[in-house]
Amino acid sequence: MTRIFPLDPPYAPETGRALRSMMPPGVEPIRLFRTLAHNLPMTEAMRAWGGYELSRGLSVGMREREIVIDRTCARCGCEYEWGVHVAFFAERVALTADQITSLTHGGADDTCWTSDRDRLLIRLVDELHADNDITDDLWRSLTREFTGPQLIDLLALCGWYHAISFLARATRVEPEPTAPRFIDVTPA
């Protein structure tokens, strides 16, 4: 059951401006943003960081970004944010149904992963999630595929989506109506 209900329109002018700035033009603000808008100063601060994480300024490509986000949210059990990203980005970054299922319920060694880079991203998320660290062996493998700036971005991206997962789960944000659920990608 939702613990902090998302704000509903009509919004106060300052809140409306903040929410519009967080979404593409003409798209209604998602429930998470409307929930966070109860604390407008924090929401404004988060907008800048979140905007960077989803921007072209991030040093890794959109597909790599989405693999990290989807895996992080799945590992954190955050169906809400996982569903938002799968709904908005999975097709754009050519994630197959098997890969989405693997990111949610599987692992880096699943046969759907043919790219070493993709497998390394999954391992990065898994180690950070399990141990809050990266082993030296994985780090050496990561440095052969990613630059220093990319590794910093990937580590921060994973941490950012841990924070988002904590917020969405602890406030019990209900899934968006058009977003998939974990059960929708249950392995056969």
GROMACS elastic network, one bead per residue, 0.5 to 0.9 nm:
[ bonds ]
;  ai    aj funct       b0    kb
    1   171     6  0.87297   500
    1   172     6  0.61631   500
    1   173     6  0.82694   500
    1   174     6  0.79718   500
    2     5     6  0.61074   500
    2     6     6  0.88862   500
    2   170     6  0.89822   500
    2   171     6  0.61978   500
    2   173     6  0.57643   500
    2   174     6  0.66767   500
    3   170     6  0.78194   500
    3   172     6  0.58284   500
    3   173     6  0.77480   500
    4    35     6  0.65176   500
    4    36     6  0.89377   500
    4    38     6  0.86620   500
    4   171     6  0.57181   500
    4   172     6  0.75697   500
    4   173     6  0.77785   500
    5     8     6  0.87997   500
    5    31     6  0.85347   500
    5    34     6  0.82519   500
    5    35     6  0.61408   500
    5   171     6  0.83259   500
    5   172     6  0.88652   500
    5   173     6  0.77189   500
    6    30     6  0.88695   500
    6    31     6  0.56902   500
    6    32     6  0.71410   500
    6    33     6  0.77833   500
    6    36     6  0.77132   500
    6    37     6  0.79541   500
    6    38     6  0.80245   500
    6   173     6  0.79703   500
    7    10     6  0.87538   500
    7    11     6  0.75313   500
    7    31     6  0.81348   500
    7    33     6  0.88678   500
    7    34     6  0.50745   500
    7    35     6  0.61300   500
    7    36     6  0.87837   500
    7    37     6  0.72402   500
    7    38     6  0.73018   500
    8    11     6  0.67533   500
    8    34     6  0.74360   500
    9    12     6  0.83378   500
    9    16     6  0.83064   500
   10    13     6  0.87617   500
   10    16     6  0.80498   500
   11    14     6  0.79542   500
   11    15     6  0.58761   500
   11    16     6  0.52098   500
   11    17     6  0.88855   500
   12    15     6  0.52354   500
   12    16     6  0.60151   500
   12    17     6  0.86478   500
   13    16     6  0.50802   500
   13    17     6  0.62086   500
   13    18     6  0.86719   500
   14    17     6  0.52121   500
   14    18     6  0.62835   500
   14    19     6  0.87143   500
   14    40     6  0.85963   500
   15    18     6  0.50995   500
   15    19     6  0.61251   500
   15    20     6  0.85587   500
   15    34     6  0.89857   500
   15    37     6  0.67400   500
   15    38     6  0.87565   500
   15    40     6  0.70159   500
   16    19     6  0.51685   500
   16    20     6  0.60735   500
   16    21     6  0.85411   500
   17    20     6  0.52224   500
   17    21     6  0.61884   500
   17    22     6  0.88660   500
   18    21     6  0.51973   500
   18    22     6  0.66007   500
   18    37     6  0.80774   500
   18    40     6  0.79549   500
   18    43     6  0.79911   500
   18    44     6  0.69248   500
   18    47     6  0.85960   500
   19    22     6  0.52616   500
   19    23     6  0.68509   500
   19    28     6  0.85067   500
   19    29     6  0.60480   500
   19    30     6  0.88849   500
   19    33     6  0.68787   500
   19    34     6  0.72254   500
   19    37     6  0.75859   500
   20    23     6  0.55061   500
   20    24     6  0.76149   500
   20    25     6  0.73347   500
   20    26     6  0.83783   500
   20    27     6  0.81625   500
   20    28     6  0.77601   500
   20    29     6  0.69084   500
   21    24     6  0.76591   500
   21    25     6  0.83446   500
   21    47     6  0.83730   500
   22    29     6  0.73796   500
   22    33     6  0.78194   500
   22    47     6  0.66598   500
   22    51     6  0.79406   500
   23    26     6  0.79617   500
   23    27     6  0.61037   500
   23    28     6  0.71245   500
   23    29     6  0.60624   500
   23    30     6  0.81904   500
   24    27     6  0.56339   500
   24    28     6  0.84372   500
   24    29     6  0.89215   500
   25    28     6  0.85245   500
   27    30     6  0.86568   500
   29    32     6  0.82192   500
   29    33     6  0.63477   500
   29    34     6  0.65590   500
   30    33     6  0.55818   500
   30    34     6  0.63933   500
   30    35     6  0.87559   500
   30    84     6  0.88279   500
   30   176     6  0.72729   500
   31    34     6  0.50014   500
   31    35     6  0.60285   500
   31    36     6  0.85857   500
   31   173     6  0.67523   500
   31   174     6  0.74727   500
   31   175     6  0.80189   500
   31   176     6  0.70370   500
   32    35     6  0.50315   500
   32    36     6  0.61636   500
   32    37     6  0.85423   500
   32    80     6  0.85134   500
   32    81     6  0.84177   500
   32   167     6  0.84803   500
   32   168     6  0.65799   500
   32   173     6  0.63423   500
   32   174     6  0.85943   500
   33    36     6  0.50558   500
   33    37     6  0.60377   500
   33    43     6  0.77602   500
   34    37     6  0.51095   500
   34    38     6  0.73873   500
   35    38     6  0.60038   500
   35    39     6  0.83900   500
   35   168     6  0.88122   500
   35   171     6  0.82794   500
   35   173     6  0.76870   500
   36    39     6  0.58365   500
   36    40     6  0.72070   500
   36    42     6  0.77925   500
   36    43     6  0.59069   500
   36   167     6  0.85221   500
   37    41     6  0.84140   500
   37    42     6  0.81393   500
   37    43     6  0.58644   500
   37    44     6  0.85865   500
   38    43     6  0.82985   500
   39    42     6  0.56357   500
   39    43     6  0.61814   500
   39    44     6  0.87828   500
   40    44     6  0.60449   500
   40    45     6  0.85539   500
   41    44     6  0.51956   500
   41    45     6  0.63127   500
   41    46     6  0.86908   500
   42    45     6  0.50303   500
   42    46     6  0.60801   500
   42    47     6  0.85316   500
   43    46     6  0.50553   500
   43    47     6  0.60626   500
   44    47     6  0.51279   500
   44    48     6  0.70290   500
   45    48     6  0.58866   500
   45    49     6  0.71383   500
   45    50     6  0.89484   500
   46    49     6  0.52963   500
   46    50     6  0.58484   500
   46    51     6  0.81530   500
   47    50     6  0.51379   500
   47    51     6  0.56811   500
   47    52     6  0.84831   500
   48    51     6  0.50490   500
   48    52     6  0.63550   500
   48    53     6  0.88374   500
   49    52     6  0.51711   500
   49    53     6  0.63722   500
   49    54     6  0.88624   500
   49   160     6  0.86602   500
   50    53     6  0.50195   500
   50    54     6  0.63425   500
   50    55     6  0.84856   500
   50   160     6  0.79992   500
   51    54     6  0.53399   500
   51    55     6  0.59343   500
   52    56     6  0.78473   500
   52    57     6  0.65377   500
   52    58     6  0.65004   500
   53    56     6  0.84929   500
   53    57     6  0.80029   500
   53    58     6  0.60726   500
   53    65     6  0.83406   500
   53   153     6  0.81342   500
   53   156     6  0.86197   500
   53   157     6  0.64868   500
   53   160     6  0.83420   500
   54    57     6  0.82121   500
   54    58     6  0.71435   500
   54    62     6  0.81066   500
   54    65     6  0.80714   500
   55    58     6  0.58163   500
   55    62     6  0.87745   500
   56    59     6  0.76284   500
   56    60     6  0.85001   500
   56    61     6  0.78923   500
   56    62     6  0.81301   500
   57    60     6  0.85610   500
   58    61     6  0.74665   500
   58    62     6  0.87131   500
   58    65     6  0.85802   500
   58   150     6  0.80101   500
   58   153     6  0.68035   500
   59   149     6  0.67849   500
   59   150     6  0.52852   500
   59   151     6  0.88473   500
   59   153     6  0.66888   500
   59   154     6  0.86820   500
   60    63     6  0.82636   500
   60    64     6  0.62585   500
   60    65     6  0.65137   500
   60   146     6  0.87418   500
   60   150     6  0.59921   500
   60   151     6  0.89239   500
   60   153     6  0.75862   500
   60   154     6  0.77969   500
   61    64     6  0.53908   500
   61    65     6  0.61604   500
   61    66     6  0.86987   500
   62    66     6  0.60968   500
   62    67     6  0.86198   500
   62    89     6  0.85451   500
   62    92     6  0.86974   500
   62    93     6  0.66122   500
   63    66     6  0.51564   500
   63    67     6  0.62233   500
   63    68     6  0.87271   500
   63    89     6  0.85170   500
   63    90     6  0.82565   500
   63    92     6  0.82591   500
   63    94     6  0.75953   500
   63    95     6  0.78977   500
   63   118     6  0.89522   500
   64    67     6  0.51869   500
   64    68     6  0.63945   500
   64    69     6  0.86951   500
   64    93     6  0.86336   500
   64   117     6  0.82849   500
   64   118     6  0.70324   500
   64   121     6  0.73378   500
   64   154     6  0.88284   500
   65    68     6  0.53042   500
   65    69     6  0.61929   500
   65    70     6  0.86059   500
   65   154     6  0.76753   500
   65   157     6  0.77418   500
   66    70     6  0.57804   500
   66    71     6  0.81919   500
   66    85     6  0.73258   500
   66    86     6  0.83187   500
   66    89     6  0.72154   500
   66    90     6  0.74446   500
   66    93     6  0.76940   500
   66    95     6  0.89655   500
   67    70     6  0.53294   500
   67    71     6  0.59865   500
   67    72     6  0.83523   500
   67    90     6  0.89545   500
   67    95     6  0.84776   500
   67   100     6  0.87979   500
   67   103     6  0.73926   500
   67   118     6  0.73758   500
   67   121     6  0.70589   500
   67   122     6  0.72208   500
   68    71     6  0.53084   500
   68    72     6  0.59139   500
   68    73     6  0.85017   500
   68   103     6  0.89980   500
   68   121     6  0.62841   500
   68   122     6  0.67592   500
   68   124     6  0.83804   500
   68   125     6  0.65107   500
   68   154     6  0.75535   500
   68   157     6  0.74382   500
   68   158     6  0.63948   500
   68   161     6  0.87816   500
   69    72     6  0.51289   500
   69    73     6  0.60480   500
   69    74     6  0.84416   500
   69    81     6  0.86943   500
   69    82     6  0.74446   500
   69    85     6  0.76724   500
   69   125     6  0.88856   500
   69   157     6  0.73677   500
   69   158     6  0.66664   500
   69   161     6  0.63463   500
   70    73     6  0.52945   500
   70    74     6  0.60587   500
   70    75     6  0.85381   500
   70    81     6  0.81739   500
   70    82     6  0.53806   500
   70    83     6  0.84306   500
   70    85     6  0.68278   500
   70    86     6  0.71956   500
   70   100     6  0.80334   500
   70   103     6  0.65158   500
   70   104     6  0.73990   500
   71    74     6  0.50842   500
   71    75     6  0.60071   500
   71    76     6  0.84862   500
   71    82     6  0.80925   500
   71   100     6  0.89269   500
   71   102     6  0.88231   500
   71   103     6  0.50908   500
   71   104     6  0.63710   500
   71   121     6  0.89080   500
   71   122     6  0.67295   500
   71   125     6  0.67751   500
   71   126     6  0.80274   500
   71   158     6  0.89248   500
   72    75     6  0.51537   500
   72    76     6  0.61252   500
   72    77     6  0.85609   500
   72    78     6  0.85483   500
   72    82     6  0.83358   500
   72   103     6  0.87792   500
   72   122     6  0.87475   500
   72   125     6  0.61265   500
   72   126     6  0.78800   500
   72   129     6  0.75640   500
   72   158     6  0.62153   500
   72   159     6  0.85376   500
   72   161     6  0.64660   500
   72   162     6  0.66632   500
   72   165     6  0.83543   500
   73    76     6  0.50323   500
   73    77     6  0.60987   500
   73    78     6  0.50198   500
   73    79     6  0.70240   500
   73    80     6  0.84364   500
   73    81     6  0.64294   500
   73    82     6  0.52488   500
   73    83     6  0.89832   500
   73   104     6  0.84927   500
   73   158     6  0.89356   500
   73   161     6  0.65984   500
   73   162     6  0.69931   500
   73   164     6  0.84513   500
   73   165     6  0.60832   500
   74    78     6  0.58930   500
   74    79     6  0.67430   500
   74    81     6  0.87767   500
   74    82     6  0.62884   500
   74   103     6  0.71121   500
   74   104     6  0.51723   500
   74   105     6  0.78105   500
   74   182     6  0.82931   500
   75    78     6  0.76555   500
   75   103     6  0.87195   500
   75   104     6  0.74137   500
   75   105     6  0.86959   500
   75   125     6  0.84162   500
   75   126     6  0.76463   500
   75   129     6  0.71743   500
   76    79     6  0.86007   500
   76   129     6  0.79683   500
   76   161     6  0.89241   500
   76   162     6  0.68415   500
   76   165     6  0.63825   500
   76   166     6  0.78254   500
   76   169     6  0.87972   500
   77    80     6  0.88202   500
   77    82     6  0.85742   500
   77   165     6  0.77072   500
   77   169     6  0.78938   500
   78    81     6  0.58884   500
   78    82     6  0.61612   500
   78    83     6  0.84674   500
   78   164     6  0.86910   500
   78   165     6  0.52834   500
   78   166     6  0.77807   500
   78   168     6  0.69721   500
   78   169     6  0.59091   500
   79    82     6  0.50982   500
   79    83     6  0.57674   500
   79    84     6  0.85063   500
   79   165     6  0.85882   500
   79   168     6  0.88518   500
   79   169     6  0.81850   500
   79   175     6  0.73062   500
   79   180     6  0.84508   500
   79   181     6  0.62676   500
   79   182     6  0.63301   500
   80    83     6  0.52774   500
   80    84     6  0.63618   500
   80    85     6  0.88788   500
   80   165     6  0.81511   500
   80   168     6  0.68255   500
   80   169     6  0.77111   500
   80   172     6  0.87472   500
   80   173     6  0.68477   500
   80   174     6  0.66846   500
   80   176     6  0.72242   500
   80   179     6  0.79489   500
   80   180     6  0.87962   500
   80   181     6  0.78833   500
   81    84     6  0.50337   500
   81    85     6  0.62615   500
   81    86     6  0.85441   500
   81   161     6  0.85513   500
   81   164     6  0.76571   500
   81   165     6  0.67536   500
   81   168     6  0.72591   500
   81   175     6  0.81355   500
   82    85     6  0.53318   500
   82    86     6  0.61100   500
   82    87     6  0.85278   500
   82   104     6  0.86960   500
   82   165     6  0.87352   500
   82   179     6  0.86301   500
   82   180     6  0.84149   500
   82   181     6  0.82829   500
   82   182     6  0.84589   500
   83    86     6  0.50979   500
   83    87     6  0.59347   500
   83    88     6  0.84733   500
   83   175     6  0.72989   500
   83   176     6  0.77790   500
   83   178     6  0.85902   500
   83   180     6  0.50595   500
   83   181     6  0.60483   500
   83   182     6  0.78333   500
   84    87     6  0.52313   500
   84    88     6  0.61182   500
   84    89     6  0.83043   500
   84   175     6  0.80306   500
   84   176     6  0.71017   500
   84   178     6  0.83467   500
   84   179     6  0.55804   500
   84   180     6  0.77803   500
   85    88     6  0.51879   500
   85    89     6  0.55113   500
   85    90     6  0.69418   500
   85   179     6  0.83433   500
   86    89     6  0.55126   500
   86    91     6  0.78404   500
   86    95     6  0.88847   500
   86   100     6  0.78072   500
   86   179     6  0.73716   500
   86   180     6  0.72641   500
   87    90     6  0.64476   500
   87    91     6  0.79327   500
   87   178     6  0.72257   500
   87   179     6  0.53386   500
   87   180     6  0.66805   500
   88    91     6  0.76302   500
   88    92     6  0.77747   500
   88   179     6  0.84250   500
   89    92     6  0.50950   500
   89    93     6  0.62097   500
   89    94     6  0.85628   500
   89    95     6  0.86215   500
   90    93     6  0.54257   500
   90    94     6  0.61418   500
   90    95     6  0.51717   500
   90    96     6  0.77715   500
   90    97     6  0.89871   500
   90   100     6  0.78258   500
   91    95     6  0.60252   500
   91    96     6  0.77278   500
   92    95     6  0.78652   500
   95    98     6  0.80841   500
   95    99     6  0.58765   500
   95   100     6  0.64116   500
   96    99     6  0.50560   500
   96   100     6  0.62588   500
   96   101     6  0.85941   500
   96   112     6  0.83523   500
   97   100     6  0.51591   500
   97   101     6  0.62085   500
   97   102     6  0.85633   500
   97   185     6  0.77084   500
   98   101     6  0.50649   500
   98   102     6  0.60569   500
   98   103     6  0.86100   500
   98   112     6  0.62108   500
   98   185     6  0.84109   500
   98   187     6  0.84276   500
   99   103     6  0.60378   500
   99   104     6  0.84842   500
   99   106     6  0.87659   500
   99   110     6  0.85307   500
   99   112     6  0.58962   500
   99   113     6  0.70633   500
  100   103     6  0.51128   500
  100   104     6  0.62442   500
  100   105     6  0.85859   500
  100   185     6  0.71920   500
  101   104     6  0.51116   500
  101   105     6  0.58557   500
  101   106     6  0.68181   500
  101   182     6  0.85545   500
  101   184     6  0.88008   500
  101   185     6  0.50983   500
  101   186     6  0.65149   500
  101   187     6  0.63675   500
  102   105     6  0.52165   500
  102   107     6  0.58559   500
  102   108     6  0.78936   500
  102   110     6  0.68088   500
  102   112     6  0.77464   500
  102   113     6  0.87805   500
  102   185     6  0.87567   500
  102   187     6  0.80583   500
  103   106     6  0.58921   500
  103   107     6  0.66249   500
  103   108     6  0.82339   500
  103   122     6  0.76934   500
  104   107     6  0.84067   500
  104   182     6  0.71593   500
  104   185     6  0.75960   500
  104   186     6  0.82956   500
  105   182     6  0.86543   500
  105   185     6  0.82861   500
  105   186     6  0.72692   500
  105   187     6  0.72185   500
  106   109     6  0.82076   500
  106   110     6  0.66597   500
  106   187     6  0.83797   500
  107   110     6  0.56828   500
  107   119     6  0.82984   500
  107   122     6  0.71184   500
  107   123     6  0.80614   500
  107   126     6  0.86668   500
  108   111     6  0.84900   500
  108   112     6  0.89880   500
  108   113     6  0.70228   500
  108   118     6  0.78505   500
  108   120     6  0.74352   500
  108   121     6  0.83483   500
  108   122     6  0.56000   500
  108   123     6  0.62938   500
  109   112     6  0.83674   500
  109   113     6  0.71871   500
  109   119     6  0.71486   500
  110   113     6  0.61163   500
  110   119     6  0.89365   500
  111   114     6  0.70946   500
  113   116     6  0.77971   500
  113   118     6  0.67585   500
  113   119     6  0.65079   500
  114   117     6  0.88809   500
  114   118     6  0.77559   500
  114   119     6  0.80008   500
  115   118     6  0.52782   500
  115   119     6  0.64570   500
  115   120     6  0.87060   500
  116   119     6  0.50792   500
  116   120     6  0.60699   500
  116   121     6  0.86436   500
  116   145     6  0.86351   500
  117   120     6  0.50587   500
  117   121     6  0.62635   500
  117   122     6  0.88066   500
  117   142     6  0.82452   500
  117   145     6  0.67301   500
  117   146     6  0.85857   500
  118   121     6  0.51790   500
  118   122     6  0.64950   500
  118   123     6  0.87934   500
  119   122     6  0.52030   500
  119   123     6  0.62741   500
  119   124     6  0.86278   500
  120   123     6  0.50098   500
  120   124     6  0.60252   500
  120   125     6  0.86654   500
  120   138     6  0.78282   500
  120   141     6  0.76736   500
  120   142     6  0.66516   500
  120   145     6  0.86694   500
  121   124     6  0.50078   500
  121   125     6  0.63429   500
  121   126     6  0.86068   500
  121   142     6  0.83552   500
  121   154     6  0.83750   500
  122   125     6  0.52406   500
  122   126     6  0.61153   500
  122   127     6  0.86434   500
  123   127     6  0.60315   500
  123   128     6  0.84319   500
  123   138     6  0.77744   500
  124   127     6  0.54017   500
  124   128     6  0.61603   500
  124   129     6  0.84784   500
  124   133     6  0.88365   500
  124   134     6  0.68314   500
  124   138     6  0.74872   500
  124   139     6  0.84691   500
  124   142     6  0.82626   500
  124   154     6  0.85681   500
  124   155     6  0.82696   500
  124   158     6  0.88298   500
  125   128     6  0.51899   500
  125   129     6  0.59248   500
  125   130     6  0.84764   500
  125   154     6  0.89448   500
  125   155     6  0.84094   500
  125   158     6  0.66349   500
  126   129     6  0.50873   500
  126   130     6  0.60170   500
  126   131     6  0.83712   500
  127   130     6  0.51101   500
  127   131     6  0.56698   500
  127   132     6  0.68555   500
  127   133     6  0.62880   500
  127   134     6  0.57372   500
  127   135     6  0.76300   500
  127   138     6  0.88687   500
  128   131     6  0.54305   500
  128   134     6  0.61212   500
  128   155     6  0.83203   500
  128   158     6  0.79851   500
  128   159     6  0.86033   500
  129   132     6  0.57886   500
  129   133     6  0.80454   500
  129   158     6  0.86719   500
  129   162     6  0.86138   500
  130   133     6  0.80449   500
  131   134     6  0.75500   500
  134   137     6  0.82750   500
  134   138     6  0.64828   500
  134   139     6  0.62443   500
  135   138     6  0.53816   500
  135   139     6  0.61072   500
  135   140     6  0.86975   500
  136   140     6  0.61504   500
  136   141     6  0.86856   500
  137   140     6  0.52986   500
  137   141     6  0.64934   500
  137   142     6  0.87514   500
  138   141     6  0.50473   500
  138   142     6  0.60719   500
  138   143     6  0.86279   500
  139   143     6  0.61563   500
  139   144     6  0.87787   500
  140   143     6  0.52124   500
  140   144     6  0.66039   500
  141   144     6  0.53533   500
  141   145     6  0.68984   500
  141   146     6  0.88595   500
  142   145     6  0.53198   500
  142   146     6  0.58255   500
  142   147     6  0.84912   500
  142   151     6  0.77747   500
  143   146     6  0.52087   500
  143   147     6  0.63411   500
  143   148     6  0.74299   500
  143   151     6  0.78566   500
  144   147     6  0.79556   500
  146   149     6  0.81447   500
  146   150     6  0.58064   500
  146   151     6  0.62364   500
  147   150     6  0.51235   500
  147   151     6  0.62028   500
  147   152     6  0.87079   500
  148   151     6  0.51335   500
  148   152     6  0.62911   500
  148   153     6  0.86737   500
  149   152     6  0.51391   500
  149   153     6  0.62207   500
  149   154     6  0.86430   500
  150   153     6  0.50220   500
  150   154     6  0.60777   500
  150   155     6  0.86126   500
  151   154     6  0.50052   500
  151   155     6  0.61193   500
  151   156     6  0.85190   500
  152   155     6  0.52631   500
  152   156     6  0.61674   500
  152   157     6  0.84490   500
  153   156     6  0.51794   500
  153   157     6  0.58771   500
  153   158     6  0.85652   500
  154   158     6  0.61867   500
  154   159     6  0.86005   500
  155   158     6  0.53032   500
  155   159     6  0.63124   500
  155   160     6  0.86279   500
  156   160     6  0.59215   500
  156   161     6  0.85861   500
  157   160     6  0.50285   500
  157   161     6  0.62754   500
  157   162     6  0.86073   500
  158   161     6  0.53446   500
  158   162     6  0.62984   500
  158   163     6  0.88618   500
  159   163     6  0.64189   500
  159   164     6  0.87469   500
  160   163     6  0.51586   500
  160   164     6  0.63022   500
  160   165     6  0.85846   500
  161   165     6  0.58263   500
  161   166     6  0.83370   500
  162   165     6  0.50131   500
  162   166     6  0.61442   500
  162   167     6  0.86994   500
  163   166     6  0.50636   500
  163   167     6  0.63069   500
  163   168     6  0.86897   500
  164   167     6  0.51409   500
  164   168     6  0.61241   500
  164   169     6  0.84637   500
  165   168     6  0.51866   500
  165   169     6  0.58688   500
  165   170     6  0.82308   500
  166   169     6  0.53381   500
  166   170     6  0.58193   500
  166   171     6  0.82912   500
  167   170     6  0.54532   500
  167   171     6  0.60374   500
  167   172     6  0.82701   500
  167   173     6  0.85107   500
  168   171     6  0.54898   500
  168   172     6  0.59034   500
  168   173     6  0.53353   500
  168   174     6  0.85141   500
  169   173     6  0.65492   500
  170   173     6  0.80359   500
  173   176     6  0.88162   500
  174   177     6  0.88093   500
  175   178     6  0.82434   500
  175   179     6  0.66005   500
  175   180     6  0.82490   500
  175   181     6  0.78318   500
  176   179     6  0.52994   500
  176   180     6  0.84190   500
  177   180     6  0.83738   500
  180   183     6  0.81978   500
  180   184     6  0.62116   500
  180   185     6  0.82442   500
  181   184     6  0.53099   500
  181   185     6  0.74393   500
  182   185     6  0.56699   500
  182   186     6  0.66854   500
  183   186     6  0.51405   500
  183   187     6  0.89659   500
  185   188     6  0.88047   500
